Amino acid sequence: MGRLFGTDGVRGVANETLTAELALGLSVAAAHVLGEAGAFDGHRPVAVVGRDPRASGEFLEAAVIAGLASAGVDVLRVGVLPTPAVAYLTGALGADFGVMLSASHNAMPDNGIKFLARGGHKLDDRIEDAIEAHYRTYSVGSDEWKRPTGADVGRVREYTEGFDKYVAHLIGVLPNRLDGIRVVIDGAHGAAAYVAPEAFARAGAEVVHTLGAEPTGLNINEGVGSTHLDRLRTAMREHRADLGIALDGDADRCLAADADGDEVDGDQIIAILAVAMKEAGTLRSNTVVATVMSNLGFKLAMEREGIDLVETAVGDRYVLEAMKAHGFALGGEQSGHVILLDHATTGDGTLTGLMLGARLAATKQPLADLAAVMTRLPQVLINVKGVDKSRVKTSEELAAAVAEAEAELGSTGRVLLRSSGTEPLVRVMVEAADEVQSKAVAERLAEAVRTYLG
């Protein structure tokens, strides 16, 4: 059996691979591993539990809460809220850990369980391995662990104040209000479908239109959200808005659209915020963190603005690790995971959108002009399937092909070959100032991968 935990918790098709039994068992294991600190402090462990609106979240939430309470953990049930809200509340309420039920931008049949450590931080691999080991050793129905009885079982309380507490936090960290900004918000029929419009309105923005704001439990991410921008782009032109925000299912990422309906991706958002934070003196160490997949235009823009760049492997967890290790304040990914570590312990799409709106309000500039701080170079990505990905870094012939491509592109282009972490494929990414050249070089390298690794 493979490792249960992936890059972002435990995910699978709800009621197929991610069952109620698995959710209950993992929650018992998490209670033992993450609740130990509370037990040593002499108080009963407390967990914050939230979810996105997926229909399967209803029975999975029940299983998680049952597992926690049966292991002696008191539960604060916050209901449907974004992942960053659960993370914030875990820290703000002094809980021992948090649990979020969501499969983020995945389709509705999927779901996931994400555990958060004290303070609302993501778990490191060591803690996840400990939870998994405990789960496998003490399965559901086992008599190997002491079960609390009587007054020692956990109690469950509805924490309805979570919505307002989280929104108040978002408003409280903004550098200025959003008065005069017209906004369109796409909530992906997800966890922030109600939170995001409320937060923008309280911050002073005029929310002229909402998309993906009617979750039924069955329509999350369906043709809306950060993975489907067409409706947002059209709405921007129709409603003559200044800022369009698209979130994903659990609202930990954000993409944007300008007044003309043109996309503003994660790289551009980070660039805008980096410049703003540098001006405000809040960009610690004058450094921003991004992954190796960020557009070369982003790197060139940061150099021009006198901002240092630290690059990490692909994945917001690696960005966050680098930020925490060195005390940096801003980082993120092209996909829209933006981490503002002074105000959040994870990517927060609503907070990112609000900060973007605050920058528009402060500068009185259109989003398109702010996004022009960087020029996106044409980026071509080809997935080469059915090859021996383990040899991508050891094949001399492939290395020679890459060197030839890099020499052709010079300082105005870039080549990146990356093995997939979950599939037998190699991703070939090429950037250049000219789109025709980018495509030609990428196709040539893809053929080299097939030839030398096939």
C-alpha positions as CSV (number, residue, x, y, z in Angstrom):
1,M,0.0,0.0,0.0
2,G,1.4,3.4,-1.0
3,R,1.7,6.5,1.2
4,L,-1.7,7.9,2.1
5,F,-0.6,11.5,2.3
6,G,0.2,13.4,-0.9
7,T,1.5,16.9,-1.4
8,D,-1.6,18.4,0.1
9,G,-3.2,16.0,2.6
10,V,-5.1,12.8,1.8
11,R,-7.2,13.0,-1.4
12,G,-9.3,10.6,-3.4
13,V,-12.8,9.9,-4.8
14,A,-15.2,10.3,-1.9
15,N,-16.8,7.1,-0.8
16,E,-14.5,5.1,-3.1
17,T,-10.9,5.6,-2.0
18,L,-11.6,8.3,0.6
19,T,-14.2,6.5,2.8
20,A,-15.9,7.4,6.0
21,E,-13.9,4.6,7.7
22,L,-10.6,6.1,6.5
23,A,-11.7,9.6,7.6
24,L,-12.6,8.3,11.0
25,G,-9.5,6.3,11.4
26,L,-7.2,9.1,10.3
27,S,-8.9,11.5,12.7
28,V,-8.4,9.1,15.6
29,A,-4.7,8.8,14.6
30,A,-4.4,12.6,14.3
31,A,-6.0,13.1,17.7
32,H,-3.3,10.9,19.2
33,V,-0.4,12.5,17.3
34,L,-1.5,16.2,17.2
35,G,-3.4,16.2,20.5
36,E,-0.5,15.1,22.6
37,A,0.7,18.6,23.2
38,G,-2.6,19.6,24.7
39,A,-2.6,16.5,26.9
40,F,0.9,17.3,28.2
41,D,-0.3,20.9,29.0
42,G,-3.0,19.5,31.2
43,H,-6.0,20.5,29.0
44,R,-8.3,18.5,26.7
45,P,-7.1,18.9,23.1
46,V,-9.2,21.1,20.8
47,A,-9.6,20.9,17.0
48,V,-11.2,23.3,14.5
49,V,-13.0,21.4,11.7
50,G,-14.1,23.1,8.4
51,R,-15.0,22.0,4.9
52,D,-15.9,23.2,1.4
53,P,-19.5,22.7,0.1
54,R,-19.0,19.3,-1.6
55,A,-21.9,17.0,-0.8
56,S,-19.4,14.3,0.3
57,G,-18.1,16.8,2.8
58,E,-21.2,16.2,4.9
59,F,-20.6,12.6,5.7
60,L,-16.8,13.0,5.8
61,E,-17.1,15.8,8.3
62,A,-19.4,13.6,10.4
63,A,-16.8,10.8,10.3
64,V,-13.9,13.2,11.2
65,I,-15.8,14.7,14.1
66,A,-16.8,11.3,15.4
67,G,-13.2,10.1,15.3
68,L,-11.9,13.2,17.1
69,A,-14.6,13.2,19.8
70,S,-14.2,9.5,20.3
71,A,-10.5,10.1,21.0
72,G,-11.2,12.8,23.6
73,V,-10.8,15.9,21.4
74,D,-13.2,18.8,21.7
75,V,-14.3,20.0,18.3
76,L,-15.2,23.5,17.1
77,R,-17.2,22.9,14.0
78,V,-16.9,26.0,11.8
79,G,-18.9,24.7,8.8
80,V,-18.2,25.8,5.2
81,L,-15.2,28.1,5.2
82,P,-12.0,28.4,3.1
83,T,-8.8,26.5,4.0
84,P,-7.0,29.7,5.0
85,A,-10.0,30.6,7.3
86,V,-9.6,27.2,9.1
87,A,-5.9,27.8,9.3
88,Y,-6.4,31.3,10.7
89,L,-9.0,30.2,13.2
90,T,-6.9,27.3,14.4
91,G,-4.2,29.8,15.4
92,A,-6.5,32.6,16.6
93,L,-8.5,30.3,18.9
94,G,-5.5,28.5,20.3
95,A,-6.6,25.1,19.0
96,D,-4.2,22.2,19.1
97,F,-4.8,21.5,15.4
98,G,-7.2,22.0,12.5
99,V,-8.9,19.8,9.9
100,M,-10.1,20.9,6.5
101,L,-12.2,18.8,4.2
102,S,-11.6,19.8,0.6
103,A,-10.1,18.7,-2.7
104,S,-9.3,22.3,-3.7
105,H,-9.7,22.8,-7.5
106,N,-10.5,19.1,-8.2
107,A,-13.9,18.1,-9.6
108,M,-16.8,17.5,-7.3
109,P,-16.5,13.6,-6.9
110,D,-13.1,14.1,-5.2
111,N,-12.5,15.2,-1.6
112,G,-9.6,15.4,0.8
113,I,-8.6,15.7,4.4
114,K,-5.9,18.2,5.4
115,F,-4.6,18.4,9.0
116,L,-3.1,21.6,10.3
117,A,-0.7,21.9,13.2
118,R,-1.0,24.3,16.2
119,G,-1.0,27.8,14.8
120,G,-2.6,26.8,11.6
121,H,0.6,25.6,9.9
122,K,0.9,22.8,7.3
123,L,2.3,19.5,8.7
124,D,5.8,18.4,7.7
125,D,6.3,14.9,6.3
126,R,7.5,13.6,9.7
127,I,4.2,14.4,11.4
128,E,2.2,13.0,8.5
129,D,4.1,9.8,8.6
130,A,3.5,9.5,12.3
131,I,-0.3,9.9,11.8
132,E,-0.2,7.4,9.0
133,A,1.8,4.9,11.1
134,H,-0.7,5.3,14.0
135,Y,-3.6,4.8,11.6
136,R,-2.1,1.6,10.2
137,T,-1.2,0.3,13.6
138,Y,-4.4,1.1,15.4
139,S,-7.2,0.6,12.9
140,V,-10.8,1.4,13.5
141,G,-12.3,-1.0,15.9
142,S,-8.9,-1.8,17.5
143,D,-8.7,-2.2,21.3
144,E,-5.0,-1.3,21.3
145,W,-5.7,2.3,22.4
146,K,-7.4,3.6,25.5
147,R,-10.8,4.9,24.6
148,P,-12.1,7.7,26.8
149,T,-15.5,7.2,28.4
150,G,-18.0,9.3,30.3
151,A,-17.0,12.9,30.8
152,D,-13.7,12.2,29.0
153,V,-15.1,11.9,25.5
154,G,-14.8,15.0,23.3
155,R,-17.6,17.5,23.0
156,V,-18.7,19.1,19.7
157,R,-19.7,22.8,19.5
158,E,-20.9,24.8,16.5
159,Y,-18.6,27.8,16.2
160,T,-20.7,30.1,14.1
161,E,-18.6,33.1,14.9
162,G,-15.9,31.9,12.5
163,F,-17.2,33.6,9.4
164,D,-17.2,37.1,11.0
165,K,-14.0,36.6,12.8
166,Y,-12.2,35.6,9.6
167,V,-13.6,38.5,7.6
168,A,-12.7,40.9,10.3
169,H,-9.1,39.6,10.2
170,L,-8.9,40.1,6.4
171,I,-10.2,43.7,6.7
172,G,-7.9,44.4,9.6
173,V,-4.7,43.6,7.8
174,L,-5.4,45.8,4.7
175,P,-3.1,48.8,4.2
176,N,-6.0,50.9,3.0
177,R,-9.7,50.6,2.0
178,L,-11.0,49.7,-1.4
179,D,-13.5,52.5,-1.8
180,G,-14.2,53.3,-5.4
181,I,-13.1,50.0,-6.8
182,R,-15.6,48.0,-8.9
183,V,-15.1,44.2,-8.5
184,V,-16.4,41.0,-10.0
185,I,-15.8,37.9,-7.9
186,D,-15.9,34.3,-9.0
187,G,-16.2,32.1,-5.9
188,A,-16.1,28.7,-7.8
189,H,-19.3,27.6,-6.0
190,G,-16.8,26.8,-3.3
191,A,-15.8,27.6,0.3
192,A,-15.5,31.3,-0.3
193,A,-18.6,31.8,-2.3
194,Y,-20.1,33.9,0.5
195,V,-17.0,35.0,2.4
196,A,-15.2,36.7,-0.5
197,P,-18.1,39.1,-1.6
198,E,-18.7,40.0,2.1
199,A,-15.1,40.8,2.7
200,F,-14.8,43.0,-0.4
201,A,-18.0,44.8,0.4
202,R,-16.9,45.5,4.0
203,A,-13.5,46.7,2.7
204,G,-15.3,49.4,0.7
205,A,-15.4,47.9,-2.8
206,E,-18.5,47.8,-5.0
207,V,-19.1,44.2,-5.8
208,V,-20.9,44.7,-9.1
209,H,-21.3,41.0,-10.1
210,T,-20.7,37.6,-8.6
211,L,-20.1,34.2,-10.3
212,G,-19.8,30.8,-8.7
213,A,-21.7,32.1,-5.7
214,E,-24.5,29.6,-5.5
215,P,-22.9,26.3,-4.1
216,T,-25.3,23.3,-4.2
217,G,-22.7,20.7,-3.1
218,L,-22.6,19.3,-6.6
219,N,-21.4,22.3,-8.7
220,I,-18.0,23.2,-7.1
221,N,-15.4,24.3,-9.7
222,E,-17.9,23.4,-12.5
223,G,-17.1,25.8,-15.3
224,V,-16.1,28.5,-12.8
225,G,-13.2,29.5,-10.6
226,S,-9.5,29.9,-11.1
227,T,-9.3,27.0,-13.6
228,H,-12.1,28.4,-15.8
229,L,-11.6,32.1,-16.4
230,D,-13.8,32.7,-19.5
231,R,-16.9,33.7,-17.6
232,L,-15.0,36.1,-15.4
233,R,-13.2,37.7,-18.4
234,T,-16.6,38.2,-20.1
235,A,-18.2,39.6,-17.0
236,M,-15.4,42.2,-16.6
237,R,-16.1,43.7,-19.9
238,E,-19.9,43.6,-19.5
239,H,-19.9,45.2,-16.0
240,R,-17.0,47.7,-16.7
241,A,-15.3,46.6,-13.5
242,D,-11.8,47.5,-12.3
243,L,-10.8,44.1,-10.8
244,G,-11.9,40.5,-11.4
245,I,-11.1,37.8,-8.8
246,A,-11.3,34.1,-9.4
247,L,-10.9,31.7,-6.5
248,D,-10.7,27.9,-6.4
249,G,-12.8,25.4,-4.5
250,D,-11.1,25.9,-1.1
251,A,-10.0,29.5,-1.8
252,D,-6.3,29.1,-1.2
253,R,-5.5,30.5,-4.6
254,C,-6.5,33.5,-6.7
255,L,-6.2,34.6,-10.3
256,A,-7.4,38.0,-11.6
257,A,-8.7,39.8,-14.7
258,D,-8.3,43.4,-15.7
259,A,-10.9,45.8,-17.1
260,D,-10.4,44.4,-20.6
261,G,-11.0,40.9,-19.4
262,D,-7.3,39.9,-19.8
263,E,-5.9,37.4,-17.3
264,V,-3.5,38.5,-14.6
265,D,-1.8,35.4,-13.4
266,G,0.0,34.5,-10.1
267,D,3.4,35.8,-11.3
268,Q,1.9,39.2,-12.2
269,I,0.0,39.4,-8.9
270,I,3.1,38.6,-6.9
271,A,5.1,41.1,-8.9
272,I,2.5,43.8,-8.2
273,L,2.4,43.0,-4.5
274,A,6.2,42.8,-4.3
275,V,6.6,46.3,-5.6
276,A,3.9,47.6,-3.2
277,M,5.5,45.9,-0.2
278,K,8.9,47.2,-1.2
279,E,7.5,50.8,-1.3
280,A,5.8,50.2,2.1
281,G,9.0,48.7,3.7
282,T,7.2,45.4,4.4
283,L,9.1,43.2,1.9
284,R,11.5,41.6,4.4
285,S,15.0,41.2,3.2
286,N,13.8,42.8,0.0
287,T,13.1,39.3,-1.3
288,V,10.3,37.4,-2.9
289,V,10.0,33.6,-3.2
290,A,8.7,31.8,-6.3
291,T,9.1,28.4,-8.0
292,V,11.2,27.4,-10.9
293,M,8.1,27.4,-13.1
294,S,7.5,31.1,-12.7
295,N,7.8,33.0,-16.0
296,L,11.2,34.3,-16.9
297,G,9.5,37.7,-17.4
298,F,8.8,37.7,-13.6
299,K,12.5,37.1,-12.8
300,L,13.6,39.9,-15.2
301,A,11.0,42.3,-13.6
302,M,12.2,41.6,-10.1
303,E,15.8,42.3,-11.2
304,R,14.7,45.5,-12.8
305,E,12.9,46.6,-9.6
306,G,15.8,45.7,-7.4
307,I,14.1,42.9,-5.7
308,D,15.9,39.6,-4.9
309,L,14.4,36.3,-6.0
310,V,14.6,32.9,-4.3
311,E,13.5,30.0,-6.4
312,T,12.2,26.7,-5.1
313,A,10.9,23.4,-6.4
314,V,7.3,23.4,-7.7
315,G,4.7,23.4,-4.9
316,D,3.4,25.9,-2.5
317,R,4.8,23.8,0.4
318,Y,8.3,24.4,-0.8
319,V,7.7,28.1,-1.2
320,L,6.4,28.2,2.3
321,E,9.3,26.3,3.7
322,A,11.8,28.8,2.2
323,M,9.8,31.7,3.5
324,K,9.6,30.3,7.0
325,A,13.3,29.3,7.0
326,H,14.5,32.8,6.1
327,G,11.8,35.0,7.4
328,F,10.5,36.2,4.0
329,A,7.1,37.9,3.8
330,L,5.9,37.2,0.2
331,G,6.0,34.2,-2.1
332,G,3.8,32.1,-4.4
333,E,3.2,30.3,-7.6
334,Q,2.1,31.2,-11.1
335,S,-1.1,29.2,-10.4
336,G,-2.2,31.8,-7.9
337,H,-1.1,30.4,-4.6
338,V,0.2,33.6,-3.0
339,I,1.5,33.5,0.6
340,L,1.5,36.7,2.7
341,L,3.2,35.3,5.7
342,D,2.7,38.3,7.9
343,H,-1.0,37.7,7.7
344,A,-1.6,34.1,6.8
345,T,0.0,30.7,7.3
346,T,-1.0,29.4,3.9
347,G,-2.1,30.7,0.5
348,D,-5.2,32.8,0.9
349,G,-7.1,33.7,-2.3
350,T,-9.5,36.2,-0.7
351,L,-6.6,38.0,1.1
352,T,-4.6,38.1,-2.1
353,G,-7.5,39.6,-4.0
354,L,-8.1,42.2,-1.3
355,M,-4.5,43.2,-1.3
356,L,-4.6,43.6,-5.1
357,G,-7.7,45.8,-4.7
358,A,-6.0,47.9,-2.1
359,R,-3.1,48.5,-4.4
360,L,-5.5,49.7,-7.2
361,A,-7.3,52.0,-4.7
362,A,-4.0,53.4,-3.4
363,T,-2.4,54.1,-6.8
364,K,-5.5,55.0,-8.8
365,Q,-4.0,52.9,-11.6
366,P,-5.8,50.4,-13.8
367,L,-4.9,46.7,-13.1
368,A,-3.5,46.4,-16.6
369,D,-0.9,49.2,-15.9
370,L,0.1,47.6,-12.6
371,A,0.5,44.2,-14.2
372,A,2.7,45.8,-16.9
373,V,5.5,45.7,-14.3
374,M,6.4,42.4,-15.9
375,T,6.1,41.1,-19.4
376,R,5.1,37.5,-19.7
377,L,7.4,35.7,-22.1
378,P,5.8,33.1,-24.3
379,Q,5.8,29.8,-22.3
380,V,5.3,26.5,-24.0
381,L,4.7,23.3,-21.9
382,I,4.7,19.8,-23.4
383,N,4.0,16.7,-21.3
384,V,5.9,13.7,-22.7
385,K,4.3,10.5,-21.6
386,G,5.5,6.9,-21.4
387,V,9.2,7.6,-20.8
388,D,11.7,6.7,-18.1
389,K,11.5,9.9,-16.0
390,S,14.1,8.6,-13.6
391,R,16.8,9.2,-16.3
392,V,15.9,12.9,-17.0
393,K,18.9,14.1,-15.1
394,T,21.4,11.4,-16.0
395,S,21.0,11.0,-19.8
396,E,24.1,12.6,-21.5
397,E,22.3,12.7,-24.8
398,L,19.4,14.6,-23.4
399,A,21.8,17.0,-21.5
400,A,23.5,17.8,-24.8
401,A,20.1,18.6,-26.4
402,V,19.2,20.9,-23.5
403,A,22.6,22.6,-23.8
404,E,22.1,23.2,-27.5
405,A,18.6,24.7,-26.9
406,E,19.9,27.0,-24.1
407,A,22.7,28.2,-26.3
408,E,20.1,29.0,-29.0
409,L,17.9,30.9,-26.6
410,G,20.7,32.8,-24.9
411,S,19.8,35.2,-22.0
412,T,16.3,35.9,-23.4
413,G,15.0,32.4,-23.0
414,R,14.9,29.4,-20.6
415,V,14.6,25.6,-20.7
416,L,13.2,23.4,-17.8
417,L,12.8,19.7,-17.9
418,R,11.0,18.3,-14.8
419,S,9.8,14.7,-13.9
420,S,6.2,14.4,-12.8
421,G,5.9,13.3,-9.2
422,T,2.9,11.1,-9.8
423,E,2.9,10.1,-13.5
424,P,5.4,8.4,-15.9
425,L,6.0,11.6,-17.8
426,V,8.5,14.4,-18.2
427,R,7.4,18.1,-18.5
428,V,9.3,20.1,-21.1
429,M,9.0,23.9,-20.6
430,V,10.5,26.5,-22.9
431,E,10.3,30.3,-22.7
432,A,11.6,32.8,-25.2
433,A,10.9,36.3,-26.4
434,D,9.3,34.9,-29.5
435,E,6.4,32.4,-29.4
436,V,7.3,30.7,-32.6
437,Q,10.8,30.0,-31.3
438,S,9.4,28.8,-27.9
439,K,7.2,26.3,-29.6
440,A,9.9,25.1,-32.0
441,V,12.5,24.5,-29.3
442,A,9.9,22.8,-27.0
443,E,8.8,20.4,-29.7
444,R,12.5,19.6,-30.5
445,L,13.3,18.9,-26.9
446,A,10.1,16.8,-26.4
447,E,11.2,14.7,-29.3
448,A,14.6,14.3,-27.7
449,V,13.0,13.1,-24.5
450,R,11.0,10.5,-26.4
451,T,14.2,9.4,-28.2
452,Y,16.6,9.2,-25.3
453,L,14.2,8.2,-22.5
454,G,11.7,6.2,-24.4
